[in-house]
């Protein structure tokens, strides 16, 4: 059977592929289908055709899968924020475990590795402590609005993107991934922007003032930071908004303005102005406090991060006499979490602001046995003269550079704990170390309910 673009085909969904799309086969030809669940019988429309596979979307559900649940969010299926709300949460965690297992087997050629059941997130909704919302001159209409509304007449939008696009922005009135207070703050900002007579930034023509609204929440203290990202300075307009927000919502502890003229669609400013309150929020993981500025990295699921770090600590099995080397240490959260059980923790990170945050967080917690080295991992590993007993690696999504892997193999620590946000990169990197190290166990940890993303912690021990 030949498959053509825009063709509608009846298929039964067999599985979920890594990336969150349903998988079906047509005489050996693979279809990846958005918004599909194993067990669905559906008419699907081909939207992209390649030699060995095609991408499709569900046009009509003929017989829904028993695994489907009603998504509570009205934007589900259109918004790119979370794409699995229609899949029962227990099934989500099961598929995430399977994706880790399949990556190790098919990419890493590693069989019989114990992959434990996924640790579920303590909260399934309202779990995110940071959300970024984009301003758009014209909001993107929901499918049911397309029939009755003129897209050219749609007003400004403040919300999240339609998947795979940079200019289609939904006007999100309530995001279920953040606590409800965040939605009330967001709506107040939206109303102010509409009344301000200052233009919303054009995502295509790059003209305008209002760009992003980023909200951070401290779970420990239940207070908020509002970060208003604009294309230029206008202290008068922003100060009025800050004052109104802080008067109406006592839970707001900080309002900042990040200013950027960069065309990149990133909510980070070249200059930061404190408009009200404190420059940082304080949150806690375990017994440790962390100061979080507008542009600091901090795990977006605070309770989930504590579960993740507890697994790292369990696998490290420290006695108080070890030297721990923490690669890609970021703002020092893992190093600090392990500090009370190690003799010394040495963190390496190439982002200067992250190293400063890590040092400040150590001082705030009275920790004296952590030190941090700033620079490229390939160069800085050579500066570590003391052999590490335990090495923790928490690389970016792309995984480790092969030169970093080679350097690790020349150091040969007794134990490596690999924290991964990408099962494919994990499988590749562990495979490169498989001659010298045995992969003992992998613990998936879900920090991102209703998405296909999964963190995992792997324990590797040196072969004798």
N, C-alpha and C positions, 0 to 999 in steps of 0.2 A: 504493500500500500504506500503510495507516494503522499507525502505530507507537504502542504502548501501554506504560505502565510495567509492568515485570516480564515483558514478552513476551520470548520467546527466538527469535532469528532467526539463520539461517546467513548469514555474510558472508565475503568475502575482503578482507583488509586491504590497502589500496593504498599508504599512505604513513604517515609519522609527522608529526603536527602539532607546532607549537611548544608546549611544555608536556609533551612526552614521550608523549602518547597516540597510539595507532594511529588511522588515519583510514579510514573506509569510506563508500561512498555507496549509498543506496537510492533509485533513481529521482530523483536530484538532492538527496535529503535526506541530511544529513551526520550520521554517527555518530562520536563520539570514544570510543575503547575503551581502557580501562586494561589494561596488561600485554600489549599486542598488538604484533606485529612485521609489517612489510610482507611479504606472501607467505603469512601465516597464513590458513588456512581454518578458521573456528571458529564454534561456536554462542555467541552473546553474549546476555546478559540486559540489557534496558533498565532503568537505575536512575534516570534523570532525563530528562524529556521537555520540550523547549522548542518554540517555534513553528518555528524554522529548523534546529534540531539536537537531538540527544539524546546522553546519556552512557550508556555501557554497560561491562560487564566480561565477560571471557572466562569462559564456563561450561565449555566443552569444546573442546579442540583437535582438530579433525577431521584436519587435515594441517598439521603445523608448518612454518613457513618455514625455508628453508635458511640464513637469517641467524641463527637461534636457536642459542645455546650453553647448556650446562648451567650454571646459576648456582651458584657455589661456596658461597653463604651460605644456611643453612637458613631465614633470615627473609625471603629475597627473595620479593617478591610480597605480603608482609604489612606489612613495615616501610617507613616513609616516608623512611629515611635515604638510600637509593639505589634507583632504580626501573628501571635499565637493565642489570642484571647479566646478563640473559638475551640481551642483544644484543652481538654480537661487537664488540670495542673499535674496530677500524678502521671499522666501520659507524657506531658512535657519533660518531666525529670527522667522518665524512662528512656525517651528518645535521645536526650542529651547524653546519658550514660552510653547508649548504643553508638552515638557518633564518636565519642572518645575511643571506645573499643574498636570500632571499624577503622578509624584513622591509624591506630597503632598496628592493626593487622595488615591493612592494605597499603599504607604509605611506609610505615616503619618496618614491615615484615617481622613484627614481634607478636608471637602467638603465646597463648596460655598466660597472659599477664592478668593478675587479679585486678579488675576494675570494679570498685565497690559501687553500691547504689548511690545515686546522687543525693547529697545533703540538700534538702529543700530550703528555700529562703524562709526565715522566720515570718516575714510578711510577704503576701502575694500581691497586694495592692498598697499604694501609699508608701512604698519602700525606698523611693529615690530621694536622696538628700540634695541633688542638684538637677535642675532642668534648664535647658536653654531654648528660648522661643525666638523665632525670626519675625521681623516686621516686613510686610509686603504691601506694595501700593494697592494691589487688588487681590483679594482672597480667592482661593480656589474653591469652587462649589462642590458640595457633596453630590454623589450620583443622583439622588432623588431630587436635588435642587436644579439639576441641569435641564429638566423638562419644563420647569415653570419659571426659571429666572434667566435673565440676560447676563452672561459672564462679564460683559463689558460694563455693566452697571454695578457690579459687586464692589463693596467698599473695601477699605484697608483690612488687612488680616494680621493677626498676631498669634502665631502658633507654631505648628510642626509641619515638616515637609511631606508631600506625597513621595513615596519611595522612588528613588532613582532620579529625582529632579532637584534642581537648585532654585527654581523660580516658582514652583507650585507650592503655596503655603496655605494650609487650612487654618481657619480662625478658630482656635481651640478654646472653648469656653470652660472646660473642666477636663484636666488630664488626671486619670485615675492612678497614675504611677507616682504622683506626688501627694503629700498631705493636703487636705482640702483648703487649709489656710493659704497655701500657695496659689490656688485657683482664685481665691478672693482678692489677693494682692494683684495677680495678673489682670483681673478684670478692671481693677481700679486704674492700673497703668494704661490699659487699653482705652478707657474712657478719657483719661487725661490726654493721651496722644491724639485722639480724635478731635478734642476741643482746643488743642494747642495751636493750630494753624501752621505748625512746622511740618514740612513735607516728610513723608515716609520714604525711606531709602529704596531706590529702584534696583532690584537684583540683576537687571539686564543693563540699564543705562548708567548705574553707579552714581546717581544723583539723589540727594535727599539727606535728611538729618537722622531720623530714628532708625536704628539698625537691629539691635537685639535686646531682649530682656532675659537676664539670667538670674535664677532664684536658687539660693542655697539655704538648707535647713540644718540646724544643729539638733540632732536627735536627743543628745544628753540634756541640753538646756531648753529645747523647744523654742528656739528663736531663729530669726531669718536674716539673711543678707539679700538686698536687692541690688543688682548690678545692671545699670542702664548703659548700653553701648551705643554711642552716637558717632556720626561721621565728623563732627567738629564740636568745639566748645560752645556752650551757651549756659553759663552758670545761673543766670536769672531764671530761665525756664525750668532747669533741672532742680534748682534749689527749692522752688515752689512745690514741685512734685514730691521731692524728698520730705519736705516739711508736712505736706498733706498725708503722705503715707505713714510717717512715724506718729503723727497725731491720731490717726484713725486706727492703727494697728500697733499697740504697745509691744507685740511680739517681734517687731522689726528692730534688730539691734544695730544694723549697718545699712547705709545706702551709699553706693559708690557710682561714679561715672567713669567708664573706660572710653577713651577717645581714640579712634583709628580712621585713617584715610586709606587703609589698605583695601584693595578690591577683593581680597580673599574672604570667603564666607565663613569666617572664624570669629567667635565672640570674645576676642582678646584685644585689649587696647594697647596702643603705643604709649599712652599716658593715662594715669589714674588719678581721679580727684575724689577725695572723701567729702560727701555731701552731708552726712549725718551719722551719729553714733560712732562705733568703733571700726577700725580698718579690717578687723578679722572676726570670724566666728570661732568659737571653741567647741569641739566635739570630743567624744571619748571612744576609744576602743579598748575594752577591758578596763584596767586601772589607769590607763595613760590618757592624758589630755593632748589634743592637737589643735594648734592655731591654724585656721584655714582662711587664706586671703581669696580675693575674687578669682584669681587665676591659678591658685594652687591645685595640684592634683590630690584628690582624696577619693578613696573608693566610694562609689555612688550609693552603695547599699551598706549602711553602717553596721547593722546587725549581721548581715551576711559576711562582711569583712572580718568580723570577730570570729565567726565560724571558720573562715578560711585560714586565719592566722593561728587559730588553735590547732588546726591540722598540721600546719608547718611546725609548730612547737612540739607536737606529739612525735612527728617523724624525726625531728632533730634530736630528741631524747638527750638534752644537754644535762651535764652534771655540775656545771659551774667552773669547769677547768678548760673548756674548749675555746679556741679562736674560731669565730664564724666570719666568713666572707660573704657579704650580701651584694650581689651584682644587680645592676639596674635598680638601685635602692630607692629612687625617687625621693620623697620627702621623709624617708627614714621610718615609715610606719612598722615594717617588719623588723628592722634592726632594733627599734625601741621595744617592740613587743617581746623580742628574745633576750633583751639585755639583762634581765634579772636572773637568767639561767646560764649565762656565758661568762667567761673571763674577759673576753674582748669581742666586739663586733666591729668589722671594718666594712663600710659601705662605699660603693663606687657608683657614680652617677655623672652623666655628661652635661646635664642642664644646671646651670649655675644657680638659678633661683630656687630649684628644688634642693640643692645642697645647703643653701642658706636656711631654707625652711627646716631641713633635717637638723641642722645645728641648733636652731632656735627651739625646736621641739625637744631636743635633749636638755637644753638649759631649763626649759619650762617644767620638765619632769624630774630635774635633779639627777640626770643620768650622766655619768662620767666615764663609762667604759665603752662608749661608741665614738668612732671617728670616721670622717668621710673624706673621700678623695674625688675631686672633680676632674673629669676628662673622659676621653674615648676609652671604652673598655679594653680595646686591643693594646693600648699603650699603658694604661694604668695597672693592669694585672702584673706587669713587670716591676712595678714599684712595691708590690707586696712581698716583703722579704720573709715574713714569718709564715710558715706553712699553715694552711687552714685545715682544721679538723672536719668542719662542716661548711659546705658551700650552699648558699641559697641563690637561685637565679630566678628572676621574675622579668623576662624580657618583654619588649613590645610585641604587638600582634604578629609581626614578621618573623619572630624567633631570633635566634642567635646567629651572628655572622660566623662563617666557618673558621675564621681566624681566632675568634673568641673560643670556639669549641676546641681548636687545636691547643690554645694556651691552657685551657682547663685541663686537658688531657696530659699536658706536660707537668701540671701541678699535682694531679692525682690526689685530691682530698679523699678521705675515707668514705664520705657520704655527701651526696648531692640531693638537694630538694629543689625540684623544678616546679615553679608556679606558672601555669600557662592559661592564656585566654584564647588560645587557638589550637585545637586538637591536631590539625595538620602540621603546624610548625613544631609542636611537641613531638609528634611521631618522627619527623625528619631529624630533629636534633638528638633525640634519644637513640635513634638508629646509628648516628655517627659516633656515639659513645658506647655502643653495645659490646665492643670487643673488650673494653676495660671495665664496664659497669653493668651490673644486673638490675633490671627494673623490677623492684620487689612488689610495688603496689601503687595504684592510682586511685585517688579520691576526688571525684567530681563534686563541685560545690556550686550551687545555683545562686548567683548574685543578680540575675536578670530574668525574673519570671515574665512570661508571655513573649519572650524573644527566643531565638535559637542559640544565643550566646551562652557559653558555659566556661567557667573557670575550673581548673583541676590542679591538684597537688600530687606530684609523683615522687616516690622515694627510690633513689638509686644508690646502690652500695658497690664499693670497689671489689672486683673479683680477686680472689687470692691467687 
